[in-house]
Amino acid sequence: MQKKFKVLFISYIVILFCTVLIVGGTFSLFTDSVKVVNHLQAGSLDVELIRTNLEYTKINESGYLEVVQDNDNFDFTNKVDANIFGISDDNLKIIPGSYFNVTLDLINKGSVAFEYSVKFVLNCKENELIKQLNVEIIDQNGNIKVKRFNEFIEDETILIGEMDNFNNKETFNIKITFLDLEENNIAKDENLSFDLVVTAVQKINE
């Protein structure tokens, strides 16, 4: 009887031990965990403006217009005081037939789509000279916008194009010409000072 009780007791201990193992294993499974790390980063609107070509006229020593070429790339992105038309000589005079023609690359260095435009900001009083200057803007696709300088100022902004690819580039031209008109004489000795502002604004799908 004592031997039988001993066998039963050992069997009970074995069963209890197995039960503890099962419960322990189940508890371990239910307390397992997975760690997920979330990371968000804001996109950026970042553009560069590069002048790739400049052609303009100046009066030579003989009194005639001659053409000046500058094919060196010039980065205007962070140079707000630089003159995009290369007018660094305060003695530079323009006469009917004078022109300034600049080729610009706008480069998308950011991660969002945008549309871009140009604006002429007049820094002097309106005069007869701005009525005799012709402004011609040619976009990436060869579309041409032509108006007198004073008309572009009244329109405030001129939409040029849009970009939606990372690190993309578009090229556009701006040409300003002093027209040969009968009323040229009333513009003699007039001065003109203005800023050219290129603006990129995030574009949202309609």
DRENPA-3360 file (N, C-alpha, C; in nm, 2 decimals, always signed):
BEGIN
1 = MQKKFKVL = +0.08/-0.12/+0.00/+0.00/+0.00/+0.00/+0.09/+0.13/+0.00 ~ +0.19/+0.12/+0.08/+0.28/+0.24/+0.09/+0.36/+0.25/-0.04 ~ +0.39/+0.14/-0.11/+0.46/+0.14/-0.24/+0.37/+0.20/-0.34 ~ +0.24/+0.16/-0.34/+0.14/+0.21/-0.43/+0.12/+0.36/-0.42 ~ +0.11/+0.41/-0.29/+0.10/+0.55/-0.26/+0.22/+0.63/-0.31 ~ +0.34/+0.57/-0.30/+0.46/+0.64/-0.34/+0.46/+0.66/-0.50 ~ +0.41/+0.55/-0.57/+0.40/+0.56/-0.72/+0.30/+0.66/-0.76 ~ +0.19/+0.66/-0.69/+0.08/+0.76/-0.72/+0.13/+0.91/-0.69;
9 = FISYIVIL = +0.21/+0.93/-0.58/+0.26/+1.06/-0.55/+0.36/+1.11/-0.65 ~ +0.45/+1.01/-0.70/+0.55/+1.05/-0.80/+0.48/+1.09/-0.93 ~ +0.37/+1.01/-0.96/+0.30/+1.03/-1.09/+0.23/+1.17/-1.08 ~ +0.18/+1.21/-0.96/+0.11/+1.34/-0.94/+0.21/+1.45/-0.96 ~ +0.33/+1.43/-0.90/+0.44/+1.53/-0.91/+0.48/+1.55/-1.06 ~ +0.49/+1.44/-1.14/+0.53/+1.45/-1.28/+0.42/+1.52/-1.36 ~ +0.29/+1.49/-1.33/+0.18/+1.55/-1.40/+0.18/+1.70/-1.37 ~ +0.20/+1.74/-1.24/+0.20/+1.88/-1.20/+0.32/+1.95/-1.26;
17 = FCTVLIVG = +0.43/+1.89/-1.27/+0.55/+1.95/-1.34/+0.52/+1.98/-1.49 ~ +0.46/+1.88/-1.55/+0.42/+1.90/-1.69/+0.32/+2.01/-1.71 ~ +0.23/+2.02/-1.62/+0.13/+2.12/-1.62/+0.20/+2.26/-1.61 ~ +0.29/+2.27/-1.52/+0.36/+2.40/-1.50/+0.44/+2.43/-1.63 ~ +0.50/+2.34/-1.69/+0.57/+2.36/-1.82/+0.47/+2.41/-1.93 ~ +0.36/+2.35/-1.94/+0.26/+2.39/-2.04/+0.21/+2.53/-2.01 ~ +0.17/+2.56/-1.88/+0.13/+2.69/-1.85/+0.24/+2.79/-1.87 ~ +0.36/+2.76/-1.83/+0.47/+2.85/-1.85/+0.49/+2.88/-1.99;
25 = GTFSLFTD = +0.49/+2.78/-2.08/+0.51/+2.80/-2.22/+0.40/+2.88/-2.28 ~ +0.28/+2.86/-2.24/+0.17/+2.94/-2.29/+0.18/+3.09/-2.25 ~ +0.22/+3.11/-2.13/+0.23/+3.25/-2.08/+0.34/+3.32/-2.15 ~ +0.45/+3.25/-2.18/+0.56/+3.31/-2.26/+0.52/+3.35/-2.40 ~ +0.44/+3.27/-2.46/+0.39/+3.30/-2.60/+0.30/+3.43/-2.60 ~ +0.21/+3.44/-2.50/+0.12/+3.55/-2.49/+0.19/+3.68/-2.46 ~ +0.30/+3.68/-2.40/+0.37/+3.81/-2.37/+0.48/+3.85/-2.46 ~ +0.49/+3.78/-2.58/+0.58/+3.82/-2.68/+0.54/+3.95/-2.74;
33 = SVKVVNHL = +0.64/+4.04/-2.79/+0.61/+4.17/-2.84/+0.69/+4.20/-2.96 ~ +0.64/+4.30/-3.04/+0.71/+4.35/-3.16/+0.72/+4.50/-3.15 ~ +0.84/+4.55/-3.18/+0.86/+4.70/-3.17/+0.86/+4.76/-3.31 ~ +0.77/+4.86/-3.34/+0.76/+4.92/-3.47/+0.81/+5.07/-3.45 ~ +0.91/+5.11/-3.53/+0.96/+5.25/-3.53/+0.90/+5.32/-3.64 ~ +0.83/+5.43/-3.62/+0.77/+5.52/-3.72/+0.86/+5.64/-3.74 ~ +0.87/+5.68/-3.87/+0.96/+5.80/-3.90/+0.90/+5.88/-4.02 ~ +0.87/+6.00/-3.99/+0.81/+6.09/-4.10/+0.91/+6.21/-4.12;
41 = QAGSLDVE = +0.92/+6.25/-4.25/+1.01/+6.36/-4.28/+0.93/+6.45/-4.38 ~ +0.93/+6.58/-4.35/+0.87/+6.67/-4.44/+0.94/+6.69/-4.57 ~ +0.87/+6.70/-4.68/+0.93/+6.73/-4.81/+0.98/+6.87/-4.82 ~ +1.05/+6.90/-4.93/+1.11/+7.04/-4.94/+1.08/+7.09/-5.08 ~ +1.07/+7.23/-5.08/+1.06/+7.30/-5.21/+1.19/+7.38/-5.22 ~ +1.28/+7.33/-5.31/+1.41/+7.38/-5.32/+1.45/+7.40/-5.46 ~ +1.48/+7.52/-5.51/+1.51/+7.55/-5.65/+1.64/+7.62/-5.66 ~ +1.70/+7.60/-5.78/+1.82/+7.68/-5.81/+1.80/+7.75/-5.94;
49 = LIRTNLEY = +1.85/+7.88/-5.95/+1.84/+7.96/-6.07/+1.97/+7.98/-6.13 ~ +2.00/+7.93/-6.25/+2.13/+7.94/-6.31/+2.12/+8.02/-6.44 ~ +2.20/+8.12/-6.46/+2.21/+8.19/-6.59/+2.31/+8.11/-6.68 ~ +2.27/+8.06/-6.79/+2.36/+7.98/-6.88/+2.41/+8.06/-7.00 ~ +2.34/+8.17/-7.03/+2.39/+8.25/-7.14/+2.33/+8.40/-7.13 ~ +2.42/+8.49/-7.16/+2.38/+8.63/-7.17/+2.43/+8.70/-7.29 ~ +2.34/+8.76/-7.36/+2.38/+8.84/-7.48/+2.32/+8.98/-7.47 ~ +2.40/+9.08/-7.49/+2.34/+9.22/-7.48/+2.43/+9.31/-7.57;
57 = TKINESGY = +2.37/+9.43/-7.59/+2.44/+9.53/-7.67/+2.49/+9.64/-7.59 ~ +2.60/+9.70/-7.64/+2.65/+9.82/-7.57/+2.71/+9.91/-7.68 ~ +2.71/+10.04/-7.65/+2.77/+10.14/-7.74/+2.92/+10.14/-7.74 ~ +2.98/+10.11/-7.86/+3.13/+10.11/-7.86/+3.19/+10.25/-7.87 ~ +3.32/+10.25/-7.88/+3.38/+10.38/-7.89/+3.35/+10.46/-8.01 ~ +3.30/+10.40/-8.11/+3.27/+10.47/-8.24/+3.12/+10.51/-8.24 ~ +3.05/+10.48/-8.13/+2.91/+10.52/-8.12/+2.81/+10.42/-8.18 ~ +2.85/+10.30/-8.22/+2.76/+10.20/-8.27/+2.74/+10.09/-8.17;
65 = LEVVQDND = +2.63/+10.02/-8.19/+2.60/+9.91/-8.10/+2.68/+9.79/-8.13 ~ +2.74/+9.72/-8.03/+2.81/+9.60/-8.06/+2.75/+9.49/-7.96 ~ +2.76/+9.37/-8.00/+2.70/+9.26/-7.92/+2.81/+9.20/-7.83 ~ +2.77/+9.18/-7.70/+2.85/+9.12/-7.60/+2.79/+8.98/-7.56 ~ +2.88/+8.88/-7.56/+2.84/+8.74/-7.52/+2.90/+8.70/-7.39 ~ +2.82/+8.64/-7.31/+2.88/+8.58/-7.18/+2.81/+8.44/-7.17 ~ +2.89/+8.34/-7.19/+2.84/+8.20/-7.19/+2.88/+8.13/-7.06 ~ +2.93/+8.20/-6.96/+2.97/+8.14/-6.84/+2.84/+8.12/-6.75;
73 = NFDFTNKV = +2.83/+8.00/-6.69/+2.72/+7.98/-6.59/+2.74/+8.06/-6.47 ~ +2.62/+8.12/-6.43/+2.62/+8.20/-6.30/+2.51/+8.16/-6.22 ~ +2.53/+8.13/-6.09/+2.43/+8.08/-6.00/+2.37/+8.20/-5.93 ~ +2.24/+8.23/-5.95/+2.17/+8.34/-5.88/+2.09/+8.30/-5.76 ~ +2.10/+8.18/-5.72/+2.01/+8.12/-5.62/+2.02/+8.20/-5.49 ~ +2.14/+8.23/-5.44/+2.16/+8.30/-5.32/+2.22/+8.44/-5.34 ~ +2.22/+8.49/-5.46/+2.29/+8.62/-5.49/+2.18/+8.72/-5.52 ~ +2.11/+8.77/-5.42/+2.00/+8.86/-5.44/+2.04/+9.00/-5.50;
81 = DANIFGIS = +2.17/+9.04/-5.48/+2.21/+9.17/-5.53/+2.28/+9.16/-5.67 ~ +2.29/+9.04/-5.72/+2.35/+9.03/-5.85/+2.26/+9.07/-5.96 ~ +2.31/+9.13/-6.07/+2.23/+9.17/-6.18/+2.22/+9.06/-6.29 ~ +2.10/+9.01/-6.31/+2.08/+8.90/-6.40/+2.11/+8.94/-6.55 ~ +2.10/+9.07/-6.58/+2.13/+9.11/-6.72/+2.27/+9.16/-6.73 ~ +2.35/+9.14/-6.63/+2.49/+9.18/-6.64/+2.52/+9.32/-6.65 ~ +2.43/+9.40/-6.60/+2.45/+9.55/-6.60/+2.53/+9.59/-6.48 ~ +2.66/+9.59/-6.49/+2.74/+9.63/-6.38/+2.81/+9.77/-6.40;
89 = DDNLKIIP = +2.79/+9.82/-6.52/+2.86/+9.95/-6.55/+2.75/+10.06/-6.54 ~ +2.77/+10.15/-6.44/+2.68/+10.26/-6.43/+2.67/+10.35/-6.54 ~ +2.78/+10.35/-6.63/+2.78/+10.44/-6.75/+2.72/+10.37/-6.87 ~ +2.67/+10.25/-6.85/+2.61/+10.18/-6.97/+2.48/+10.26/-7.01 ~ +2.47/+10.29/-7.14/+2.36/+10.36/-7.19/+2.29/+10.27/-7.29 ~ +2.16/+10.29/-7.31/+2.08/+10.22/-7.41/+2.02/+10.32/-7.51 ~ +2.01/+10.27/-7.63/+1.95/+10.35/-7.74/+1.86/+10.26/-7.81 ~ +1.77/+10.32/-7.90/+1.68/+10.23/-7.98/+1.76/+10.12/-8.05;
97 = GSYFNVTL = +1.72/+10.00/-8.03/+1.79/+9.89/-8.09/+1.87/+9.81/-7.99 ~ +1.89/+9.87/-7.87/+1.96/+9.80/-7.76/+1.88/+9.68/-7.71 ~ +1.94/+9.58/-7.67/+1.86/+9.46/-7.61/+1.95/+9.39/-7.51 ~ +1.88/+9.31/-7.42/+1.94/+9.22/-7.32/+1.87/+9.09/-7.33 ~ +1.94/+8.99/-7.36/+1.87/+8.85/-7.38/+1.94/+8.75/-7.29 ~ +1.87/+8.70/-7.19/+1.92/+8.61/-7.09/+1.85/+8.47/-7.10 ~ +1.94/+8.36/-7.09/+1.88/+8.23/-7.08/+1.90/+8.17/-6.94 ~ +1.80/+8.12/-6.88/+1.80/+8.08/-6.74/+1.75/+7.93/-6.73;
105 = DLINKGSV = +1.82/+7.86/-6.64/+1.78/+7.73/-6.60/+1.72/+7.73/-6.46 ~ +1.60/+7.68/-6.45/+1.54/+7.66/-6.31/+1.55/+7.51/-6.28 ~ +1.61/+7.47/-6.17/+1.63/+7.33/-6.13/+1.56/+7.30/-6.01 ~ +1.49/+7.19/-6.01/+1.41/+7.14/-5.89/+1.51/+7.05/-5.81 ~ +1.55/+7.10/-5.69/+1.64/+7.03/-5.60/+1.56/+6.97/-5.49 ~ +1.43/+6.99/-5.48/+1.35/+6.95/-5.37/+1.27/+6.82/-5.41 ~ +1.16/+6.80/-5.34/+1.08/+6.68/-5.35/+0.93/+6.71/-5.38 ~ +0.89/+6.83/-5.40/+0.75/+6.86/-5.43/+0.73/+6.93/-5.56;
113 = AFEYSVKF = +0.62/+6.91/-5.62/+0.58/+6.97/-5.75/+0.56/+7.12/-5.73 ~ +0.59/+7.20/-5.83/+0.56/+7.35/-5.81/+0.54/+7.41/-5.95 ~ +0.48/+7.53/-5.95/+0.48/+7.61/-6.07/+0.56/+7.74/-6.04 ~ +0.61/+7.79/-6.14/+0.70/+7.91/-6.12/+0.66/+8.02/-6.22 ~ +0.69/+8.14/-6.17/+0.65/+8.26/-6.24/+0.76/+8.37/-6.22 ~ +0.75/+8.47/-6.31/+0.84/+8.59/-6.29/+0.76/+8.71/-6.27 ~ +0.83/+8.81/-6.21/+0.76/+8.93/-6.18/+0.86/+9.05/-6.19 ~ +0.82/+9.16/-6.25/+0.91/+9.27/-6.26/+0.86/+9.37/-6.15;
121 = VLNCKENE = +0.95/+9.42/-6.07/+0.92/+9.51/-5.96/+0.99/+9.64/-5.99 ~ +0.92/+9.75/-6.02/+0.97/+9.88/-6.06/+1.02/+9.95/-5.93 ~ +1.15/+10.00/-5.94/+1.21/+10.07/-5.83/+1.22/+10.22/-5.86 ~ +1.15/+10.26/-5.95/+1.15/+10.41/-5.99/+1.01/+10.45/-6.03 ~ +1.00/+10.57/-6.06/+0.87/+10.62/-6.11/+0.85/+10.58/-6.25 ~ +0.72/+10.55/-6.29/+0.70/+10.52/-6.43/+0.73/+10.64/-6.52 ~ +0.79/+10.61/-6.63/+0.83/+10.71/-6.73/+0.81/+10.66/-6.87 ~ +0.85/+10.74/-6.96/+0.83/+10.71/-7.11/+0.91/+10.59/-7.15;
129 = LIKQLNVE = +1.02/+10.57/-7.08/+1.12/+10.46/-7.13/+1.05/+10.33/-7.11 ~ +0.98/+10.30/-7.00/+0.92/+10.17/-6.98/+0.81/+10.14/-7.08 ~ +0.76/+10.24/-7.14/+0.66/+10.22/-7.25/+0.72/+10.18/-7.38 ~ +0.85/+10.21/-7.39/+0.92/+10.18/-7.52/+1.01/+10.05/-7.51 ~ +1.00/+9.99/-7.40/+1.08/+9.86/-7.39/+0.99/+9.74/-7.41 ~ +1.03/+9.66/-7.50/+0.96/+9.53/-7.53/+1.01/+9.42/-7.45 ~ +0.93/+9.34/-7.38/+0.97/+9.22/-7.30/+0.91/+9.10/-7.37 ~ +1.01/+9.00/-7.40/+0.97/+8.88/-7.46/+1.01/+8.76/-7.37;
137 = IIDQNGNI = +0.92/+8.68/-7.33/+0.95/+8.56/-7.25/+0.92/+8.44/-7.32 ~ +1.01/+8.35/-7.33/+1.00/+8.22/-7.40/+1.01/+8.11/-7.30 ~ +0.91/+8.02/-7.29/+0.91/+7.92/-7.19/+0.98/+7.79/-7.25 ~ +0.98/+7.68/-7.16/+1.05/+7.56/-7.20/+1.00/+7.50/-7.33 ~ +0.87/+7.52/-7.36/+0.80/+7.46/-7.48/+0.80/+7.55/-7.60 ~ +0.87/+7.67/-7.59/+0.88/+7.76/-7.70/+0.76/+7.86/-7.71 ~ +0.67/+7.86/-7.61/+0.56/+7.95/-7.61/+0.62/+8.09/-7.57 ~ +0.57/+8.19/-7.65/+0.62/+8.33/-7.63/+0.51/+8.42/-7.57;
145 = KVKRFNEF = +0.55/+8.50/-7.47/+0.47/+8.60/-7.42/+0.54/+8.73/-7.45 ~ +0.47/+8.83/-7.52/+0.53/+8.95/-7.56/+0.44/+9.07/-7.52 ~ +0.50/+9.16/-7.44/+0.43/+9.28/-7.40/+0.53/+9.39/-7.38 ~ +0.48/+9.51/-7.37/+0.56/+9.63/-7.33/+0.59/+9.61/-7.18 ~ +0.70/+9.67/-7.14/+0.75/+9.66/-7.00/+0.64/+9.70/-6.90 ~ +0.58/+9.82/-6.93/+0.48/+9.87/-6.84/+0.35/+9.78/-6.83 ~ +0.32/+9.70/-6.93/+0.21/+9.61/-6.93/+0.25/+9.49/-6.84 ~ +0.37/+9.44/-6.85/+0.41/+9.33/-6.76/+0.40/+9.37/-6.61;
153 = IEDETILI = +0.44/+9.50/-6.58/+0.43/+9.54/-6.45/+0.29/+9.55/-6.40 ~ +0.20/+9.59/-6.48/+0.06/+9.59/-6.45/+0.00/+9.45/-6.42 ~ +0.05/+9.35/-6.49/+0.00/+9.21/-6.47/+0.06/+9.15/-6.35 ~ +0.16/+9.21/-6.29/+0.23/+9.17/-6.17/+0.31/+9.04/-6.18 ~ +0.24/+8.92/-6.21/+0.32/+8.80/-6.22/+0.29/+8.73/-6.36 ~ +0.39/+8.66/-6.41/+0.38/+8.60/-6.54/+0.41/+8.45/-6.52 ~ +0.31/+8.36/-6.53/+0.33/+8.22/-6.51/+0.42/+8.16/-6.62 ~ +0.53/+8.09/-6.59/+0.62/+8.04/-6.69/+0.60/+7.89/-6.71;
161 = GEMDNFNN = +0.59/+7.81/-6.61/+0.57/+7.67/-6.62/+0.56/+7.60/-6.49 ~ +0.57/+7.46/-6.49/+0.56/+7.38/-6.37/+0.66/+7.26/-6.38 ~ +0.69/+7.21/-6.27/+0.78/+7.09/-6.26/+0.73/+7.00/-6.15 ~ +0.74/+6.87/-6.18/+0.69/+6.77/-6.09/+0.79/+6.65/-6.07 ~ +0.91/+6.66/-6.13/+1.01/+6.55/-6.11/+1.12/+6.60/-6.03 ~ +1.17/+6.51/-5.94/+1.28/+6.55/-5.86/+1.41/+6.57/-5.94 ~ +1.48/+6.68/-5.91/+1.60/+6.71/-5.98/+1.58/+6.74/-6.13 ~ +1.46/+6.79/-6.16/+1.43/+6.82/-6.30/+1.48/+6.97/-6.33;
169 = KETFNIKI = +1.48/+7.00/-6.46/+1.53/+7.13/-6.50/+1.45/+7.18/-6.62 ~ +1.42/+7.31/-6.62/+1.35/+7.38/-6.73/+1.43/+7.50/-6.77 ~ +1.43/+7.53/-6.90/+1.50/+7.65/-6.95/+1.40/+7.75/-7.00 ~ +1.43/+7.88/-6.97/+1.34/+7.99/-7.03/+1.43/+8.11/-7.06 ~ +1.38/+8.19/-7.15/+1.45/+8.31/-7.20/+1.37/+8.44/-7.16 ~ +1.44/+8.54/-7.13/+1.38/+8.67/-7.12/+1.47/+8.77/-7.20 ~ +1.40/+8.85/-7.28/+1.47/+8.95/-7.37/+1.40/+9.08/-7.35 ~ +1.48/+9.18/-7.33/+1.42/+9.32/-7.32/+1.49/+9.40/-7.43;
177 = TFLDLEEN = +1.40/+9.47/-7.51/+1.45/+9.54/-7.63/+1.40/+9.68/-7.63 ~ +1.49/+9.78/-7.65/+1.45/+9.92/-7.67/+1.40/+9.94/-7.81 ~ +1.27/+9.95/-7.83/+1.21/+9.96/-7.96/+1.25/+10.08/-8.04 ~ +1.25/+10.07/-8.17/+1.28/+10.19/-8.26/+1.14/+10.25/-8.29 ~ +1.11/+10.36/-8.23/+0.98/+10.42/-8.25/+0.99/+10.57/-8.28 ~ +0.88/+10.62/-8.33/+0.88/+10.77/-8.36/+0.89/+10.85/-8.23 ~ +0.84/+10.80/-8.12/+0.84/+10.87/-8.00/+0.96/+10.85/-7.91 ~ +1.07/+10.79/-7.97/+1.19/+10.77/-7.89/+1.24/+10.89/-7.82;
185 = NIAKDENL = +1.23/+11.01/-7.89/+1.29/+11.13/-7.83/+1.24/+11.17/-7.70 ~ +1.12/+11.13/-7.67/+1.06/+11.17/-7.54/+1.11/+11.08/-7.42 ~ +1.18/+10.98/-7.46/+1.24/+10.89/-7.36/+1.39/+10.91/-7.33 ~ +1.44/+11.02/-7.40/+1.59/+11.05/-7.38/+1.62/+11.08/-7.24 ~ +1.73/+11.03/-7.19/+1.78/+11.06/-7.05/+1.69/+11.01/-6.94 ~ +1.59/+10.92/-6.97/+1.51/+10.86/-6.87/+1.59/+10.75/-6.81 ~ +1.57/+10.72/-6.68/+1.63/+10.61/-6.61/+1.53/+10.50/-6.57 ~ +1.58/+10.38/-6.56/+1.49/+10.27/-6.53/+1.56/+10.18/-6.43;
193 = SFDLVVTA = +1.50/+10.15/-6.32/+1.55/+10.06/-6.21/+1.44/+9.96/-6.18 ~ +1.48/+9.83/-6.18/+1.37/+9.73/-6.15/+1.44/+9.60/-6.10 ~ +1.36/+9.52/-6.03/+1.40/+9.39/-5.99/+1.33/+9.28/-6.07 ~ +1.39/+9.17/-6.10/+1.33/+9.06/-6.16/+1.32/+8.95/-6.05 ~ +1.20/+8.91/-6.02/+1.18/+8.81/-5.91/+1.12/+8.68/-5.97 ~ +1.19/+8.57/-5.95/+1.14/+8.44/-5.99/+1.09/+8.36/-5.87 ~ +0.96/+8.32/-5.88/+0.90/+8.26/-5.76/+0.85/+8.12/-5.79 ~ +0.87/+8.02/-5.70/+0.82/+7.89/-5.72/+0.72/+7.86/-5.60;
201 = VQKINE = +0.60/+7.81/-5.64/+0.50/+7.79/-5.54/+0.45/+7.64/-5.55 ~ +0.44/+7.57/-5.44/+0.39/+7.43/-5.44/+0.27/+7.42/-5.52 ~ +0.26/+7.31/-5.60/+0.14/+7.29/-5.69/+0.07/+7.16/-5.63 ~ -0.07/+7.18/-5.62/-0.15/+7.07/-5.57/-0.24/+7.02/-5.69 ~ -0.25/+6.89/-5.70/-0.33/+6.83/-5.81/-0.48/+6.88/-5.79 ~ -0.54/+6.91/-5.90/-0.68/+6.96/-5.90/-0.77/+6.84/-5.88;
% end
